[in-house]
Amino acid sequence: MAKKLADIFDGMELGLGRTIKLCNLLTLWQSVVDDRVGKRTEAVKIRNKTLYISTSSPTWAQELSFLKKEIVEKFNDKAGKEVICDIKFSCGG
């Protein structure tokens, strides 16, 4: 009877349930990348199976784009299923 909020919304694919799922997925970013990358990047959103990452500089965005395929695989592995197919990196400041 005392289910966690996440369990209640787990089966929902729209509205609040979907938002909670996406927020939980964004937190995976820090466990996918190492500390050095994690300090210079931030997972912003997931839309249409694309993960949007803000980086501290254009150089970081370019470097990470070379590792995109590997990062997508690691992210999906952490999620336990395919949740993203692509990553867009952009300089956020």
N, C-alpha and C positions, 0 to 999 in steps of 0.2 A: 504494500500500500504506500509506503514511503519511498517512491521512486525518485531518483535524481531528476532534476530539470532536463538535463541532457538526454536522459532515457525517454522522457515524455515526448520530447521534440524530435527524437531520432528518426522516426518514421515519416516525418513531415517533409515534403519536398518544396513547399511554398511558404512564403511569409516568414514568420519568426523562426520556425524550425530550420529553414534553409539558411537564414542569416547566421544562426548559431553554428551550424555545420561549417559554413565558410570561414567564420572567425576562428573556429578550432583548427581548421586546416592552415590558416595563416600562421598560427603559432608553431607549426612544424618547421618553418623556414630556419629558425635558429638551430634546430637539431640536424638539419640537412647540411648546412655549411659550417665551416670551422669558425672559431672565435674571431679571427682576423677579418673574415668576410662579414660575419654577423655584426660587427661593430660599425661597418661602413655601408650597411644595406638595411632595408626595411621592406617586409612584405606588405603591400598596400591593399590589394584586392585580387579576387579571382572572378573572372567573367568569361563565360563561354569556353571553359577549360583552359584559359590563359591566365597565368600567374603574373601579376604586375609587381615589379621590384623597383624601389627607389634606391639609387646609389649616391654616395657622397661626391662622386666626380664622374665625368665622362669616361675617364680611363678605366675606372672600375666597371662601368657598364659595358665597355668594349671587352675587357678581359673576361668577364663573366659570360658574355655572349658566346665566347669560344667553348665554354664548358656547358652550354645549355643542355645538350642531349644527356650528358651524365647527370646533371642536376635534376632534370625532369624524371629520370629513372629513379634516382634516390628519393625524391619527393614522393612519388607514387608508391614506392616500396614502404616508406614510413607511413603513408596513409592506408596501406593495405589494399588499395585498388587504384585504378587509373582515375585520377581526379583532375590532372592537368595534362595537356598535350604540348603546350608552348609556354615560354616565359618571355616577357618583354621587360627589358632593363632600361631605365631612364635616370638621368641625373636629377636628383631632387634638391640639390643645393649644396 
